[in-house]
Amino acid sequence: MFKFYCIIVLCTFISFTTSFTEEQKANISKVLSYHERDERFLGYKLIYIQDDRIAEVLLMNGVDPNFLEIDRTTPLIQAVRMGSLSRVELLLRNDGDPLIKDNSGVSALDYACKAEETSICDAMKLKMDN
């Protein structure tokens, strides 16, 4: 529980010391205002938070990069769907698994290669080769 509150304080600090847009500040406020205070909540936020700096704070504080949403969507699958190379690279650096499949039987790697997201597909293949 203490760890969770430290993460919240750190996210709050980041929100006031860096230049976030009004939309990003609103997203941070949403995260901070929820009543649910557990690992599942933070994993869910890792999937849907838009700002990579907040995602990095969550990952640095132990949020699972392979968190599974109810439909088995992972943060990496969502990052591919958003077309966010920076988020994909962040998740891969933090042990995000590109081979976990969602309920449709499709992995983040599959989504990236099918969508012809060449740079994202290449980043995942490079991670798998190492």
DRENZA-842070 format. One record per residue (C-alpha): residue number from 1; x, y, z. Coordinates in steps of 0.02 Angstrom, whole numbers, plus 50000, padded with zeros to 5 digits. Example, Ala and Ser with C-alpha at 12.3 -4.5 7.8 and 13.67 -1.06 7.14 Angstrom:
<pts>
PT    i      x      y      z
PT    1  50615  49775  50390
PT    2  50684  49947  50357
</pts>
This chain:
<pts>
PT    i      x      y      z
PT    1  50000  50000  50000
PT    2  50142  50119  50043
PT    3  50222  50086  49873
PT    4  50061  50134  49785
PT    5  50053  50301  49878
PT    6  50236  50336  49834
PT    7  50193  50309  49651
PT    8  50046  50429  49665
PT    9  50156  50561  49748
PT   10  50289  50539  49613
PT   11  50160  50554  49474
PT   12  50092  50710  49558
PT   13  50267  50784  49570
PT   14  50300  50748  49386
PT   15  50136  50829  49338
PT   16  50185  50992  49423
PT   17  50369  50999  49376
PT   18  50364  50960  49191
PT   19  50273  51046  49052
PT   20  50119  50941  49023
PT   21  49977  50995  48911
PT   22  49807  51026  48991
PT   23  49748  50859  48921
PT   24  49895  50768  49000
PT   25  49863  50854  49167
PT   26  49681  50798  49157
PT   27  49736  50619  49124
PT   28  49852  50623  49275
PT   29  49711  50692  49380
PT   30  49599  50548  49324
PT   31  49730  50422  49376
PT   32  49751  50505  49545
PT   33  49566  50524  49579
PT   34  49512  50342  49563
PT   35  49466  50254  49724
PT   36  49535  50086  49672
PT   37  49710  50072  49741
PT   38  49790  49909  49689
PT   39  49909  49831  49565
PT   40  49768  49791  49443
PT   41  49720  49974  49437
PT   42  49899  50025  49397
PT   43  49915  49891  49264
PT   44  49755  49952  49183
PT   45  49821  50130  49186
PT   46  49984  50072  49106
PT   47  49881  50012  48958
PT   48  49779  50169  48935
PT   49  49884  50316  48999
PT   50  49941  50423  48852
PT   51  50099  50501  48924
PT   52  50258  50396  48913
PT   53  50335  50485  49063
PT   54  50195  50426  49176
PT   55  50204  50251  49100
PT   56  50391  50249  49139
PT   57  50359  50298  49320
PT   58  50234  50156  49336
PT   59  50356  50031  49261
PT   60  50500  50093  49370
PT   61  50391  50059  49520
PT   62  50351  49880  49480
PT   63  50193  49885  49376
PT   64  50190  49728  49268
PT   65  50230  49770  49086
PT   66  50135  49611  49038
PT   67  49977  49654  49134
PT   68  49826  49569  49055
PT   69  49664  49665  49032
PT   70  49503  49563  49036
PT   71  49517  49530  48848
PT   72  49701  49485  48872
PT   73  49756  49651  48796
PT   74  49930  49695  48860
PT   75  50010  49867  48870
PT   76  50118  49815  48720
PT   77  49967  49767  48615
PT   78  49885  49933  48655
PT   79  50045  50029  48613
PT   80  50049  49943  48443
PT   81  49866  49986  48414
PT   82  49907  50168  48455
PT   83  50055  50161  48335
PT   84  50170  50223  48474
PT   85  50348  50171  48439
PT   86  50410  50262  48595
PT   87  50288  50165  48706
PT   88  50331  50000  48622
PT   89  50517  50031  48651
PT   90  50484  50080  48833
PT   91  50386  49921  48864
PT   92  50514  49812  48775
PT   93  50654  49888  48881
PT   94  50551  49839  49034
PT   95  50524  49657  48981
PT   96  50360  49678  48888
PT   97  50326  49515  48796
PT   98  50280  49538  48611
PT   99  50218  49358  48598
PT  100  50076  49361  48725
PT  101  49913  49334  48631
PT  102  49748  49421  48665
PT  103  49577  49335  48662
PT  104  49582  49340  48472
PT  105  49743  49239  48471
PT  106  49845  49387  48405
PT  107  50006  49451  48485
PT  108  50079  49626  48485
PT  109  50206  49567  48356
PT  110  50066  49500  48246
PT  111  49970  49664  48258
PT  112  50125  49766  48215
PT  113  50173  49662  48065
PT  114  49995  49649  47997
PT  115  49970  49837  48013
PT  116  50133  49864  47921
PT  117  50202  49964  48068
PT  118  50377  49926  48003
PT  119  50475  50019  48137
PT  120  50372  49942  48277
PT  121  50381  49768  48201
PT  122  50570  49786  48179
PT  123  50593  49846  48359
PT  124  50501  49692  48424
PT  125  50597  49572  48313
PT  126  50761  49651  48369
PT  127  50712  49628  48552
PT  128  50669  49446  48520
PT  129  50836  49416  48435
PT  130  50932  49478  48588
</pts>
